[in-house]
Amino acid sequence: MTNVVLVGTLDTKGVEYGWLRERLLRTGVEVIMVDTGIMGEPRVPADIPREAVARAAGTELSELRAAADRGAAVTTMARGAEATLLRLHAEGRLDAVLAIGGSGGTSIATRAMRGLPLGVPKLMVSSMASGDVAPYVGSSDIAMMYSVVDIAGINSISAPVLANAVEAAAGMAKAFQRASLDRQRPARLGAGSRPLIAASMAGVTTIGVDAAREHLTELGYEVLVFHVSGTGGRTLETLAGQGIFAGVLDLTLSELADDLCGGILTAGPDRLSAAGRAGIPQVVSLGALDMVKFGPLETLPERARYRRVHVHNPSITVIRTTPAECAELGRRVAAKLRAATGPTAVCVPLRGLSTLGAPGGTYHDPDADRALFSALREGLRGSSARLYDYDTHINDPDFGRAAADRLHAMIGAARAAA
């Protein structure tokens, strides 16, 4: 039996959820309706009522109503919905989850979805989906669909949008169940036969990282590459903290430059921390620390307009990091790696950190690079982290393969010592 779970507020969106359930049943799947409403009465029956959702969060619905604090109630029901979905998943009764809503409904449903493992189909149809969806998606694999109009009745625009969502959810659920039955899908991420490696990459470090990825694949690993887009770095950190990786090849650290200099693709202050805390072997390089990323050229802050500006594409404009900024980045990288509890190596490409930073490139700046390297060396002095210089550029395929070989050796040594 294929099950699609609907999660939503059946007091305010009951008619729409009833429509979704009817359409889903026509596709041949079973439907489990979870009610996360709080104040009004549900307009359609639920398979898991709101009272049960509140109890899953450790409280009673009557208490939430009496407190009359909508924000706290939404947070609590989201927590209860997450616990409910996890239970259904553990029982084998969840093959996909579908939700619709505005800001409140989206907050509740996506909080619940984020708790599910990667690979479990999750689809959110939301009036908030055309803006910044990072708070809703986080580091999960939620698919966001813009509702175009608000979720308020079934009309000539909402009907085809929601019908597409129904077919998408049903199709994903059936495919997910088939893969599970065929045992093609590991029970959890990292449970496959090939050890997992996390790698970080940007467009300006692709050649070197691709060479490393291909070499690690030849050595028997499965390599997951994370784009250093802010969310990508946070996802890498989240999964590394879960201990699913055999090793981390963190060759691209531009999110640290964005964090220092106010760029738009920061992954936050905890970037480059999780692997070290978890004791996972890691090989780190300094890819793309020669730039800070901003949005379209017309949005560039005034303070950045007099720097070395490069239009990477219509959506991204970059500026070159200064020697002072590079020195601070070197200190920050060193401080994070000094705290690592597992084997750590730093591979330094002395001839450039990106395609722009190669000799003759727009951002080739030996003084800034030397400031970065010197601060890093000084910061790592006396630590267990090993530093290796390479008289090459980060996008030299030989550099990528050398970094991969070093990580492979570290993983082997760690296993032998275990």
N, C-alpha and C positions, 0 to 999 in steps of 0.2 A: 504494500500500500504506500502510495506517494502522498506525503503530507506537506501542505503549504500552511504556515502559521501566519495569521493576520494579527497585528498588534496595533491597537488604537483606542481612541477615546470614543466610546459608543454612545455617549450622551450628545456630543457635538457633531460627530461624524458618523452616526449610526446608519443613516440612510445610504451613505456612500459605501460604508463597509458591507452593508447588506447586499448592495449591488455587486461589489467585488466577490463576495462569497458565492453568489449565484453564478457569476461568470466563471469563476474558478472550478466550480463543480461540473460545469459543462465541458471542461477540458479533460475530465477524468481523474482529477486529483481529489483527495480528501482535504477538508479545511478545518483547522483548529483556530477558533476566534478567542483572542485574549483581550479583555477589556481593561484599559488603563484610565478610564474616566474617573472623575472624583465627585463632582457636585451634583450634576443633573442625573436623571434616570436614563438608563440605557434604552435606546430606541430599537435595538434588535437584541436577541438573546446571545449570550456569550457561552462558549464551552468552558472557559476559565474566567470566572467573574472577577470584578474589581476587588471584592473583599479578599479573595485568595491572593491576588497580586499584592495587596497591601500587607497581608500576613507574610508573604515571601520576603518582604522588606523588614519584617520584625515589628510591625505595628498593626493597628486596626483602622479601617476606613473611617469609622466614626471619630477617631481621634484626629485624623487629618482634616475632616470637615469642621470639627469643633475649633481647631486652631486657626482656621480661616487664613492660612498663610499659603497663597498659591505657589510661590516659588519653592517653599519647602515641600509642599505636597507633590509638585511635579518631580522634584529630585527623588523623593521617596518612591513614587510609583515607577520611576525609571529604574531604580535599584531593584524593585520587586519584579519588574518586567524582565530585567536581565537574569535574575535568579530563575524565573519561570522558563525562559528560553533555554537556559543551560540545562535545566532539568529535562525538558522535552528532548533536547539534543542527546543527552545521556541515555534517555529511554529509547532512542531510535525513532522518535515521532516527529522529527523536524528535518525536512529535506530542503526547505527554503523558507525565508521570512519576507513578508511584504507589508509595508505600512504606507499610509498617506497622512498628510497633515500640514499645518502651518508651523509657526515657530515652536509652540509648545509641544504639539504632537511629534514634530520632528526631533525635538530634544529628547523626549521620552523614548521614542522608538530606536533612534540611533544609539543612545546609551545602551539599550538592551542588545542591539545588534553587535556593537563593538566587543561585547563579552564573548561572542561566539568565535570558534576557531576560524582561521583563515581557510578559505575554500568553501565554506558553507554559504550558499547563495543568499544575498541580502540586498533587497531593493527598496529604496525609499523614494516615494513620489511626494515632492514638497514644493510649496510656493517659495521656499527659501533657496532652492537649488541653483538659481542663476547667479548667486553672489558667492561670497567666500564660504565654502562648505567645510573648510578645515576643522572647525569646532565640532562638526557633526561626524565627519569621516575619521578624523584622527589618523592612526596608523593601521586602520582596518581596510577591508576590501569591499566596503559598502558601495553599491552603485546608486548614484543619485539621479533622479529624473525630474526635470522641471515640469510643474503642473500647468504652466502658462497662466491659467486663471486660478483663483483661490479654490480651495477644496470646500465648495459650498453648493451642493446639489449636482445632479447629473445634467449636463447641457451639451450643446453641439460642439463645444471645445473639450470639455473635461471627459466626455464619453470616449472619444477615440484615444485620448492620452491614457486613461485608465484601462481601456481595453488592451492597449499595447503592453501596459504593465502586467496585466493578468497573464497574457500569453508569455511574456518574458519570464515571470515568476514560475509559471507552470512548466515551461520548457527547461528552465534551470533546475527545478526540483526533480524532474524526471531524469535529466542527465546526471545529476548528483547521485540519485539513488542507483542508477545503472552502474555508475563507476564504483559505488560502494559495494554493490552486490558482486561485481566482477573482481573485487579486491584490488582494483587498480589504484585506489586512493589510500595512502597510508593512514593509519588510525590517527596520527597526529603529525604535524609538520616536523620534519627531521627524523621520522621513523623509517624512511626508505633505506635502501641498501647502500646508497652512496652518501658519504659524509657531506654535510652542508658547509659551504664557505660563504661568508658575506663579503661583498666587495662594494666599494663606493666609486662612483664615476660621474663625470660631467662631460659635456660635449668636447671640452678643451683638454680632456685627459683620456678620451675614448681609445685611442690607438694603443697606448700603454696598458690600460686596464683590459682591453680585449685580448691582448697578447697573454697577459697573466691568466685571464679566464680560460682561454683555450688550452693553455699549458696545464692548469689545474684540472681541467676536464680530462685531459689525457692521463693525468696521474690518478684518476679515479674518483674525483670529487664532483659534486653538483654545486655550481656557483650561482648564488643569487646576487644580482647586481642592483644596487640602490642608487637612484639618481639623487644627487645632492641638492634637492629642491626645498629643503626645510622639512617637509613631511617625510621625504625619503630618509634623511638622516635620523629623524625621530623613530621611524619604523625600524631601521637597522638597530638603533639602541634598544628599543623595546624587545625585539626578538633576541638580541644578544643577551639581554638580561634574563630571558627565559631559558638560556643555556642550550639552545637547539643547534648552535654552530660548533663545528670542530675547530674552526679558526676564523679570523677576521682579517681581510686584506683591505685596510683602510687607506687607500692611496690618494683620496681626494677630500680635502678638508675645507673647501671654500665656505661652508656654512659657519665655520669659526670666524672667518673674516667678516662675514655679514653680521654676525653677532657682535663683534667688536665695533664695527664701523657704521651700524645702522642700516645695513642692507635688508632687502625684502625676503631673502631666502635663508634666514637663520633657523637652525634647529634647536636653539635655546642653549643655555649654559651647560647642560649635561652632555652635550655632544662629545664623543671620544672618551666616554667614561664606563659604559656598561661592560664591554669586553674585559677591561681591566679589573672591574669589581668582581666579575664572574670567574676570573682566572683563566680566560680563554686565550690561547696563543694568538698574538696579533702582530702583523707587520704593517707599519704605518709609513706613509710618505706625506709630502707637503703639497700635493697637487692642488692647483688653482688658488693657493694662498696669495697669489699676486693680483687678485682682483676682488672687488666688492660688487654685488649685483643689485641693480635697481630696476624699476619698471620702464615703461616707454620713455624715450628721450625727453618728451615734454614734461614728464613728472619728476625729472631729476632734481633733487634738492639744490637750493642755491649754493650751499657750501661745497657741493661736488662739481659744480659747473666749470670750475677753474682747474680741475684735475685733468689727468690724461683720460679722456672719455672715449669709449669704444661702443658703437651700437652693435650688439651681438645679434639681435634680430628685432623685429618691430615691437616685441614685448619686453625685451631685456636689454638694458644698457649697463655697462660695467665701467668702473674706474679702477685705476692702478693703486695698489696699496703703497704707502710711503715707507721709507726706511724705518721711521719711528713705529709705524703700525706693524711692520714686519717683525721688528724686535719684540714688541709686545706679544705678537702671535707666537713667536718662538718660545717665549716664557710660558705662555698659557699651554701650549702643546706639551712642553717639558713637565709642567706641574701635573698635568693629567696622567702622563705616562709614568712619572715617578710613583704615582699612587697605585699603579697596576699590580695585581697580585699574581698574574700569570706571566709566561714568557712574552717578552716584548722586544721588538726590533724596529728601528727606524732606518729606512732607506732614503738617502738624500741624493736627488739628481742634481748635480752641481751646475748643469748647463741649461736649466730652465724648468719651470713648474707648470707650464701649460703651452698650448699652441701659440698663444700670444706672447708668452715669455721666452720663447726660443731665441737664440741669437738672430738678430735682424728683425725680430717681431716687434709689434707695437708696444708690448710691455716688457721687453728685455731691459732689465735694470740690475746690473751686477751689484751695485751698492745696496739696493734694497734686499736682494737675495742674500748677500753676505750678512746683513744685519739679522735676518731670520735665522740663518745657519749658526751664527755665533751665539745668539741668545739661546737657541735650542741646545747647543753643545754645553754651554755653561750651566743651563738648567738641569741637564741630565748627568752632570758630573757627579760621580759617586753613587749613582743609582744602578739598579740591576738591568735597566734597559740598555740594549746594545745599539750603537749607531754605526752605520756603514755608508761611506761616501761612494758615489758612482760618477765617474767623469763622463756623464751623458745627460740626455734630456729625458723628461718623464715619459714622453711618447715614443722613445726608442723601444721597439719590441723586445730587445735584449734586456732592457731594464725591467719591463713587466715580467718577463720569464724569470729573471734573477730573483725578483721579489717573491714570485710564486714558489720557486725552489726553496727559498729561505723559510717561507711559511710551512711548506711541506715537511722540511727537516725539523722544524720546531714542533709540529704536531706529532711527528714520529717519536721525538725525544720525550714529549710529555706523556705519550701513551706507554712508552717503555718504562718510564719512571712511576707510572700509576700502580 
